[in-house]
Amino acid sequence: VQTCALPIFHGTKDTFVPTAMVYQNYAATRGPKELWLVKGAVHAKSFATAPAAYQEHVKDFLEKYIK
């Protein structure tokens, strides 16, 4: 089974994909992974809700797992 590093960002106000589902996805993902819940973000709006924090999380993740 091939794995890859994966950041999982999910909004706490997502009603399209309920936030509770992110924990199942996270548990099922193999390999290096990190979960970040974006407070107040609706579906697919994590970047729009917190752009600076989003960019920082991506940067930190890449520096940690992508070489």
DAFENRA-V59194 format. One record per helix or strand. SS is the DSSP state (a for helix, b for strand). FROM is the first residue (numbers start at 1). LEN is the number of residues. If there is no record, write none. Layout:
# DAFENRA-V59194
SS	FROM	LEN
SS	FROM	LEN
This chain:
# DAFENRA-V59194
b	6	6
a	19	10
b	33	6
a	46	4
a	51	15
